[in-house]
Amino acid sequence: FDVADKLYFEELSYERVMDIYELETASGVVVSVGGQLPQNIALKLQNSGKAKVLGTDPEDIDKAEDRHKFSSILDSIGVDQPAWKELTSYEDAKKFAESVGYPVLVRPSYVLSGAAMTVIRSEDELQEKLLAASSVSPDHPVVITQYIDGAQEIDCDAVASDGKVLVHAVSEHIENAGVHSGDATLVLPPVNLDKRIQGRVKEIADKVAKAWNITGPFNMQIIKEEVEGSEPNLKVIECNLRASRSFPFVSKVLGTNFIDVATKALVGREVPEPTDLMAVERNYLATKVPQFSWTRLAGADPYLGVEMSSTGEMACFGKDLVEAYWASAQSQMNFRLPQPGEGLLFGGDVTDNALHANSLIQIAKYVNPLGYKFLAANKNVKALLEKNAEGVSVEVIEFPKDDKRKLREVFEKYDIRGCFNLAKFRANGLLDEDYVMRRNAVDFGVPLFMEPKTAVLFAQCMSEKLPKKEGIPSEVRSWSDFVGGRPL
């Protein structure tokens, strides 16, 4: 807003855009840097015959936003994706779910931040959630797809010109697929994707850019599914022909302004030659972590899923993943690091050999030597940790689920300063123990870790960083120290 020649603070609708277009006697309009709403009106702008849309043709944008067209084109160019079917009736959806197996994912078209996108884990949930998806996107197809549990998610941000990729960035998510990309923790350069996998992601980006004849920015989400004794499967689950929220992040980390490149492509002037930024070896990495505003949403369940919940983000650099994530996590608003000797409250799923239970055990092993008091609200969590983490002693505390005042007294009595609650599913009631634990941790200003992969990573950071007493932390350095030269 402080560099624009003019700023119009108006609703982003077709009518207002045309009013401004005519008032300014503009020669073109860009729809790829304003999020979802400009994409929704791109076709209408072009079909009016009064406005010229710069960059990717709105007909091609429609082929990416319309779930049925999108999936059909991926099939035609040989790019893998989870099994899918356009939703025509409840019976068809039921048959599809039975054929691929639960869980399945429902994806409406032309929606923002995964609105009404939902994971369906049983036939009982099917009808109710299909109605919600149909009502949020009544004029466009709803697609039902296979949901692949436990896969890693990859982000690819890129800029293309006339269907040819100019620059791209491949970031990995810490969290497994199933957490919305806006709520996920991104790592760039990736630490768990070898050059071969990164090369395959670039090949997919090349195919997609060509198929949709992209000019300007675009973003893809891909899942990596491990296959025993074979190369991992890479499946595209999302493609947006616009700049994503991670464009500023990848620009900062790679030292190349992706929006500058996109602008040159959009206007067709001084378009640079393609450059492989991912081929450069770097002695640093950066993490982008979400910022949540749970305290402003009274009663909301602090739980991550396929619909976006975060309201902001921050990024930090470091020489390795631990250093970068340690700085990022502590940069979150109102974050207070639990100190040795204080109480840590544990809860969540305790199913043997499941991701969530194994993660709780790993967290306990990391932080036990630091001298924290281990607390739990039930005997199952106590049994899990004491059985599997050597030397761990857990105290089961009173946990008045229906009395917030008493619960606050419990938090104060036991000096609870951190909460690790790794529940497998979102709560189904206000008296669900895990919901009460998560909600009150947020309300009482206690750091909450509710996703297995990031919780384990933070515990690893605590185990490595807390024993070292530093003045100014080593990770506090200027950005130009990392990327070299003048900041963008």
C-alpha positions as CSV (number, residue, x, y, z in Angstrom):
1,F,0.0,0.0,0.0
2,D,2.9,2.4,0.6
3,V,4.4,1.9,-2.9
4,A,1.3,1.9,-5.0
5,D,0.5,5.0,-7.1
6,K,-3.1,4.7,-5.9
7,L,-4.9,2.5,-3.4
8,Y,-8.6,1.7,-3.7
9,F,-10.0,0.3,-0.5
10,E,-13.1,-1.4,-2.0
11,E,-14.6,-4.8,-2.2
12,L,-12.9,-7.1,-4.7
13,S,-15.9,-7.7,-7.0
14,Y,-16.4,-7.6,-10.8
15,E,-18.4,-4.4,-10.5
16,R,-15.9,-2.4,-8.4
17,V,-12.9,-3.6,-10.5
18,M,-14.6,-2.5,-13.7
19,D,-15.5,0.9,-12.1
20,I,-11.8,1.4,-11.3
21,Y,-10.6,0.0,-14.6
22,E,-12.8,2.6,-16.5
23,L,-12.0,5.5,-14.2
24,E,-8.2,4.9,-14.6
25,T,-8.6,4.1,-18.4
26,A,-6.4,1.1,-17.6
27,S,-4.8,-1.1,-20.3
28,G,-4.8,-4.3,-18.3
29,V,-5.6,-6.0,-15.1
30,V,-3.6,-8.5,-13.1
31,V,-5.6,-11.3,-11.3
32,S,-2.7,-13.5,-10.1
33,V,-1.5,-11.6,-7.0
34,G,-4.7,-10.9,-5.0
35,G,-5.5,-14.4,-3.6
36,Q,-8.6,-16.3,-4.5
37,L,-11.2,-13.5,-5.2
38,P,-9.6,-12.1,-8.4
39,Q,-9.4,-15.7,-9.8
40,N,-13.2,-16.0,-9.2
41,I,-13.9,-13.0,-11.4
42,A,-11.1,-13.5,-14.0
43,L,-13.4,-15.2,-16.6
44,K,-16.1,-12.6,-16.2
45,L,-13.6,-9.8,-16.7
46,Q,-12.4,-11.3,-19.9
47,N,-15.8,-12.3,-21.2
48,S,-17.1,-8.7,-20.7
49,G,-14.8,-7.6,-23.6
50,K,-14.0,-4.4,-21.6
51,A,-10.9,-5.5,-19.7
52,K,-7.7,-7.2,-20.7
53,V,-6.5,-9.8,-18.2
54,L,-2.7,-9.9,-18.2
55,G,-0.9,-13.2,-17.8
56,T,-2.5,-16.7,-17.9
57,D,-5.7,-16.8,-19.9
58,P,-8.8,-16.9,-17.6
59,E,-10.0,-19.9,-19.6
60,D,-6.9,-21.7,-18.4
61,I,-7.4,-20.4,-14.8
62,D,-10.9,-21.9,-14.9
63,K,-9.4,-25.3,-16.0
64,A,-7.3,-25.2,-12.8
65,E,-10.0,-23.9,-10.4
66,D,-12.7,-26.3,-11.7
67,R,-11.9,-29.5,-9.9
68,H,-13.2,-31.8,-12.6
69,K,-11.4,-30.0,-15.5
70,F,-8.2,-29.9,-13.3
71,S,-8.2,-33.6,-12.6
72,S,-9.0,-34.5,-16.2
73,I,-6.1,-32.5,-17.5
74,L,-3.6,-34.0,-15.0
75,D,-4.7,-37.4,-16.2
76,S,-4.2,-36.4,-19.9
77,I,-0.6,-35.2,-19.4
78,G,0.5,-38.2,-17.3
79,V,0.8,-36.4,-14.0
80,D,-0.2,-38.6,-11.1
81,Q,-2.8,-37.6,-8.6
82,P,-4.9,-39.4,-5.9
83,A,-7.9,-41.4,-7.3
84,W,-10.8,-39.0,-7.9
85,K,-14.4,-38.7,-9.0
86,E,-16.7,-35.8,-9.7
87,L,-19.6,-35.8,-7.2
88,T,-22.9,-36.3,-8.8
89,S,-24.9,-38.1,-6.1
90,Y,-24.6,-39.5,-2.6
91,E,-24.7,-43.0,-4.0
92,D,-21.8,-42.4,-6.4
93,A,-19.8,-40.9,-3.6
94,K,-20.6,-43.9,-1.3
95,K,-19.5,-46.3,-4.1
96,F,-16.3,-44.4,-4.7
97,A,-15.4,-44.3,-1.0
98,E,-16.0,-48.0,-0.7
99,S,-13.8,-48.7,-3.7
100,V,-10.7,-46.7,-2.6
101,G,-11.4,-47.1,1.2
102,Y,-11.9,-44.5,3.9
103,P,-10.7,-41.8,4.6
104,V,-11.7,-39.7,1.5
105,L,-11.3,-36.0,0.9
106,V,-14.1,-33.7,-0.5
107,R,-12.8,-30.7,-2.5
108,P,-15.1,-27.9,-3.7
109,S,-14.0,-25.7,-6.6
110,Y,-13.2,-21.9,-6.5
111,V,-12.9,-21.7,-2.7
112,L,-10.5,-19.9,-0.4
113,S,-8.3,-21.6,2.2
114,G,-9.9,-25.0,1.9
115,A,-13.4,-23.8,2.8
116,A,-15.7,-26.8,3.3
117,M,-12.8,-29.1,2.3
118,T,-13.1,-32.0,4.6
119,V,-11.7,-35.4,5.4
120,I,-14.5,-38.1,5.7
121,R,-13.5,-41.1,7.7
122,S,-16.7,-43.2,7.7
123,E,-20.0,-43.6,5.9
124,D,-21.8,-41.9,8.8
125,E,-20.0,-38.6,8.1
126,L,-20.5,-38.8,4.3
127,Q,-23.9,-37.3,3.7
128,E,-23.6,-34.4,6.2
129,K,-20.2,-33.2,4.9
130,L,-21.2,-33.6,1.2
131,L,-24.1,-31.2,1.8
132,A,-21.7,-28.6,3.3
133,A,-19.3,-28.8,0.4
134,S,-22.1,-28.5,-2.2
135,S,-23.6,-25.4,-0.5
136,V,-20.3,-23.5,-0.3
137,S,-19.6,-24.0,-4.0
138,P,-23.1,-24.4,-5.6
139,D,-22.1,-23.3,-9.1
140,H,-19.0,-25.4,-9.5
141,P,-18.2,-29.1,-9.3
142,V,-17.3,-30.9,-6.1
143,V,-14.7,-33.7,-6.4
144,I,-14.2,-36.5,-4.0
145,T,-10.6,-37.9,-3.9
146,Q,-8.7,-40.6,-2.1
147,Y,-7.0,-39.3,1.1
148,I,-3.5,-40.6,1.6
149,D,-2.7,-40.7,5.3
150,G,0.9,-40.2,6.5
151,A,2.3,-38.8,3.3
152,Q,4.7,-35.9,3.1
153,E,3.6,-32.7,1.5
154,I,5.7,-30.6,-0.9
155,D,5.2,-27.0,-2.1
156,C,6.4,-25.8,-5.4
157,D,6.3,-22.0,-6.1
158,A,7.1,-21.0,-9.7
159,V,6.9,-18.3,-12.3
160,A,6.4,-19.2,-16.0
161,S,6.2,-17.3,-19.3
162,D,4.2,-18.8,-22.2
163,G,4.2,-22.2,-20.6
164,K,7.9,-22.3,-19.8
165,V,9.1,-22.3,-16.2
166,L,11.5,-19.4,-15.4
167,V,12.2,-19.8,-11.7
168,H,10.9,-22.3,-9.1
169,A,11.3,-23.2,-5.4
170,V,10.7,-26.6,-3.8
171,S,9.8,-26.4,-0.1
172,E,8.9,-29.3,2.2
173,H,6.3,-29.4,5.0
174,I,7.3,-30.6,8.4
175,E,3.7,-31.8,9.0
176,N,2.2,-34.7,7.2
177,A,-0.3,-34.1,4.4
178,G,-3.7,-33.3,5.8
179,V,-2.6,-30.0,7.4
180,H,-3.6,-27.0,5.2
181,S,-0.5,-25.6,3.5
182,G,-1.2,-22.2,5.1
183,D,-1.0,-23.8,8.5
184,A,2.1,-25.9,7.7
185,T,5.7,-25.3,8.6
186,L,7.7,-24.9,5.5
187,V,11.4,-25.7,5.1
188,L,13.6,-24.3,2.3
189,P,15.9,-25.6,1.0
190,P,14.3,-29.0,2.0
191,V,16.3,-31.3,4.2
192,N,14.4,-34.6,3.5
193,L,14.0,-34.3,-0.3
194,D,17.0,-35.5,-2.3
195,K,18.0,-33.9,-5.6
196,R,16.3,-36.7,-7.5
197,I,12.9,-36.0,-5.9
198,Q,13.4,-32.2,-6.4
199,G,14.1,-32.9,-10.1
200,R,10.9,-34.9,-10.4
201,V,9.0,-32.0,-8.9
202,K,10.5,-29.7,-11.4
203,E,9.4,-32.1,-14.2
204,I,5.8,-31.9,-13.0
205,A,6.0,-28.1,-12.8
206,D,7.2,-28.1,-16.4
207,K,4.3,-30.3,-17.6
208,V,1.7,-28.2,-15.7
209,A,3.1,-24.9,-16.9
210,K,2.9,-26.2,-20.5
211,A,-0.5,-27.8,-20.2
212,W,-2.1,-24.6,-18.8
213,N,0.1,-22.3,-20.9
214,I,0.9,-20.3,-17.7
215,T,2.3,-16.8,-17.8
216,G,2.9,-15.4,-14.3
217,P,3.1,-17.0,-10.9
218,F,1.7,-20.4,-9.9
219,N,1.9,-22.7,-6.9
220,M,1.5,-26.5,-6.6
221,Q,1.0,-28.9,-3.7
222,I,2.3,-32.4,-4.1
223,I,2.3,-35.3,-1.8
224,K,5.2,-37.8,-1.6
225,E,3.9,-41.3,-0.9
226,E,6.6,-43.8,0.2
227,V,6.5,-47.2,-1.7
228,E,8.4,-50.1,-0.2
229,G,11.2,-51.2,-2.5
230,S,10.5,-48.5,-5.1
231,E,10.8,-44.8,-5.8
232,P,8.2,-42.7,-3.9
233,N,5.0,-41.7,-5.7
234,L,4.6,-38.0,-6.3
235,K,0.9,-37.0,-6.6
236,V,-0.4,-33.5,-7.4
237,I,-3.2,-32.4,-5.0
238,E,-3.5,-28.7,-5.8
239,C,-2.5,-26.1,-8.4
240,N,-3.2,-22.4,-8.1
241,L,-2.4,-20.2,-11.1
242,R,-1.6,-17.3,-8.9
243,A,1.0,-16.2,-6.3
244,S,0.7,-18.1,-3.1
245,R,1.3,-16.8,0.5
246,S,4.8,-18.5,0.3
247,F,6.0,-16.3,-2.6
248,P,7.6,-13.7,-0.3
249,F,9.2,-16.5,1.8
250,V,10.9,-18.3,-1.1
251,S,12.0,-14.9,-2.6
252,K,13.7,-14.0,0.6
253,V,15.3,-17.4,1.1
254,L,16.6,-17.9,-2.5
255,G,17.6,-14.2,-2.9
256,T,15.5,-13.8,-6.1
257,N,12.3,-11.7,-6.1
258,F,9.8,-14.0,-7.7
259,I,7.2,-11.2,-8.1
260,D,9.8,-9.1,-10.1
261,V,10.2,-12.1,-12.4
262,A,6.4,-12.6,-12.6
263,T,5.8,-8.9,-13.4
264,K,8.3,-9.0,-16.4
265,A,6.5,-12.2,-17.6
266,L,3.0,-10.6,-17.2
267,V,3.9,-7.5,-19.3
268,G,6.2,-9.4,-21.7
269,R,9.2,-7.1,-21.2
270,E,12.8,-8.1,-20.2
271,V,11.7,-11.6,-19.5
272,P,14.7,-13.4,-18.0
273,E,16.1,-16.7,-19.1
274,P,15.1,-19.8,-17.0
275,T,17.3,-20.3,-14.0
276,D,17.5,-23.3,-11.7
277,L,17.7,-21.7,-8.2
278,M,17.4,-25.1,-6.5
279,A,20.7,-26.2,-8.0
280,V,22.6,-23.7,-5.9
281,E,24.2,-25.3,-2.7
282,R,23.4,-23.1,0.3
283,N,24.9,-23.3,3.8
284,Y,21.7,-22.1,5.5
285,L,18.0,-22.9,5.4
286,A,14.8,-21.1,6.6
287,T,11.6,-22.2,8.2
288,K,8.2,-20.5,7.8
289,V,5.8,-21.1,10.7
290,P,2.1,-20.1,11.1
291,Q,0.7,-17.6,13.6
292,F,-2.7,-18.5,15.1
293,S,-5.3,-16.2,16.7
294,W,-7.1,-18.9,18.7
295,T,-7.6,-16.4,21.6
296,R,-9.8,-14.3,19.4
297,L,-12.1,-17.2,18.5
298,A,-13.8,-18.1,21.8
299,G,-14.4,-21.8,22.1
300,A,-12.8,-22.8,18.8
301,D,-10.9,-26.1,18.8
302,P,-7.2,-25.4,18.3
303,Y,-6.7,-28.3,16.0
304,L,-5.1,-28.4,12.5
305,G,-6.9,-29.9,9.5
306,V,-7.5,-29.4,5.8
307,E,-9.3,-26.0,6.3
308,M,-6.9,-23.1,7.1
309,S,-6.8,-21.7,10.6
310,S,-3.8,-19.5,10.8
311,T,-3.9,-15.7,10.5
312,G,-0.3,-14.9,9.8
313,E,3.2,-16.3,9.6
314,M,6.8,-15.6,10.4
315,A,10.1,-16.9,9.0
316,C,13.6,-17.3,10.4
317,F,17.0,-18.4,9.0
318,G,19.5,-20.7,10.6
319,K,22.5,-22.9,9.7
320,D,20.4,-26.0,10.2
321,L,16.7,-27.0,10.8
322,V,17.0,-27.0,14.6
323,E,18.5,-23.4,14.7
324,A,15.9,-22.1,12.2
325,Y,12.9,-23.7,13.8
326,W,14.0,-22.7,17.3
327,A,14.1,-19.1,16.3
328,S,10.8,-19.3,14.3
329,A,8.9,-20.9,17.1
330,Q,10.0,-18.3,19.7
331,S,9.1,-15.5,17.3
332,Q,5.4,-16.4,17.5
333,M,3.3,-13.8,19.3
334,N,3.0,-14.2,23.1
335,F,5.2,-17.3,23.0
336,R,6.9,-18.0,26.4
337,L,9.4,-20.8,26.4
338,P,8.8,-23.4,29.2
339,Q,11.7,-23.4,31.6
340,P,13.3,-26.5,33.2
341,G,11.5,-27.2,36.5
342,E,8.1,-26.1,35.3
343,G,5.2,-28.4,34.3
344,L,4.5,-29.9,30.9
345,L,1.0,-31.3,30.3
346,F,0.8,-34.4,28.0
347,G,-2.4,-35.7,26.3
348,G,-3.7,-37.2,23.1
349,D,-4.0,-40.5,21.3
350,V,-2.2,-43.4,23.1
351,T,-2.8,-46.2,20.5
352,D,0.2,-48.5,20.4
353,N,2.7,-47.9,17.5
354,A,0.6,-45.0,16.1
355,L,2.2,-41.8,15.0
356,H,0.7,-39.7,17.8
357,A,1.6,-42.1,20.6
358,N,5.1,-42.6,19.3
359,S,5.6,-38.8,19.0
360,L,4.5,-38.3,22.7
361,I,7.2,-40.9,23.6
362,Q,9.8,-39.2,21.5
363,I,9.0,-35.8,23.1
364,A,9.3,-37.3,26.6
365,K,12.7,-38.8,25.7
366,Y,14.0,-35.5,24.4
367,V,12.9,-33.3,27.3
368,N,13.1,-35.6,30.3
369,P,16.8,-34.9,31.0
370,L,16.1,-31.2,31.2
371,G,14.2,-31.4,34.5
372,Y,10.6,-30.7,33.7
373,K,7.7,-32.0,35.7
374,F,5.6,-34.4,33.6
375,L,1.8,-34.2,34.0
376,A,-1.2,-36.0,32.5
377,A,-4.9,-35.9,32.8
378,N,-5.4,-39.6,32.7
379,K,-3.7,-42.9,33.5
380,N,-3.4,-44.1,29.9
381,V,-1.0,-41.3,29.0
382,K,1.0,-41.9,32.2
383,A,1.2,-45.6,31.4
384,L,2.3,-45.0,27.8
385,L,5.2,-42.6,28.7
386,E,6.4,-44.5,31.8
387,K,6.5,-47.8,29.9
388,N,8.3,-46.5,26.8
389,A,10.5,-43.6,27.9
390,E,13.2,-44.7,30.4
391,G,13.4,-42.7,33.6
392,V,10.2,-40.7,33.0
393,S,7.8,-40.2,35.9
394,V,4.3,-38.8,35.2
395,E,1.9,-37.4,37.7
396,V,-1.8,-37.8,37.0
397,I,-3.6,-34.6,38.0
398,E,-7.2,-33.6,38.6
399,F,-8.7,-32.2,35.5
400,P,-12.1,-30.5,36.0
401,K,-13.3,-30.5,32.4
402,D,-16.5,-28.5,33.0
403,D,-15.2,-25.8,35.4
404,K,-12.8,-23.3,33.8
405,R,-12.1,-21.5,37.0
406,K,-11.0,-24.7,38.8
407,L,-9.0,-25.7,35.7
408,R,-7.1,-22.4,35.9
409,E,-6.3,-23.1,39.5
410,V,-5.0,-26.5,38.4
411,F,-2.7,-24.9,35.8
412,E,-1.4,-22.5,38.4
413,K,-1.0,-25.2,41.1
414,Y,1.1,-27.4,38.9
415,D,2.9,-24.5,37.2
416,I,1.9,-25.8,33.7
417,R,3.9,-23.8,31.2
418,G,3.7,-26.1,28.1
419,C,1.1,-28.5,26.6
420,F,1.8,-31.3,24.2
421,N,-1.6,-32.6,23.1
422,L,-1.4,-35.0,20.1
423,A,-5.0,-36.1,19.4
424,K,-5.7,-38.1,16.3
425,F,-9.1,-36.5,15.5
426,R,-10.8,-33.2,16.1
427,A,-13.0,-33.2,19.3
428,N,-16.7,-34.1,18.9
429,G,-17.9,-32.3,22.0
430,L,-17.1,-29.5,24.5
431,L,-16.3,-32.0,27.3
432,D,-13.8,-34.0,25.2
433,E,-10.7,-34.1,27.4
434,D,-8.3,-33.3,24.6
435,Y,-10.4,-30.3,23.5
436,V,-10.6,-29.0,27.0
437,M,-6.8,-29.3,27.3
438,R,-6.0,-27.6,24.0
439,R,-8.6,-24.8,24.5
440,N,-7.6,-23.9,28.0
441,A,-3.8,-24.0,27.2
442,V,-4.6,-21.3,24.6
443,D,-6.8,-19.3,26.9
444,F,-4.3,-19.4,29.7
445,G,-1.4,-18.3,27.4
446,V,0.4,-21.7,27.6
447,P,2.4,-22.8,24.5
448,L,0.4,-25.5,22.8
449,F,1.9,-28.2,20.5
450,M,-0.9,-30.2,18.8
451,E,0.8,-31.6,15.6
452,P,3.1,-34.7,16.0
453,K,6.0,-33.7,13.6
454,T,6.4,-30.1,14.8
455,A,6.0,-31.1,18.5
456,V,8.8,-33.6,18.2
457,L,11.0,-31.1,16.3
458,F,10.4,-28.4,19.1
459,A,11.3,-31.0,21.7
460,Q,14.5,-31.8,19.8
461,C,15.2,-28.0,19.8
462,M,14.7,-27.8,23.5
463,S,17.0,-30.8,24.2
464,E,19.8,-29.2,22.1
465,K,19.4,-25.5,22.9
466,L,18.3,-25.3,26.5
467,P,21.5,-26.8,28.1
468,K,23.5,-24.1,26.3
469,K,23.5,-20.7,28.1
470,E,24.0,-18.0,25.5
471,G,24.0,-14.2,25.6
472,I,22.8,-13.2,22.2
473,P,21.5,-16.4,20.5
474,S,23.8,-17.6,17.7
475,E,20.8,-17.7,15.3
476,V,20.3,-13.9,15.6
477,R,22.0,-12.6,12.4
478,S,21.0,-10.2,9.7
479,W,19.3,-11.5,6.6
480,S,22.1,-10.3,4.3
481,D,24.5,-12.5,6.3
482,F,22.7,-15.5,5.0
483,V,21.7,-14.7,1.4
484,G,24.8,-12.5,0.8
485,G,24.8,-9.0,-0.6
486,R,22.1,-6.4,-0.5
487,P,18.6,-7.6,0.7
488,L,15.9,-7.6,-1.9
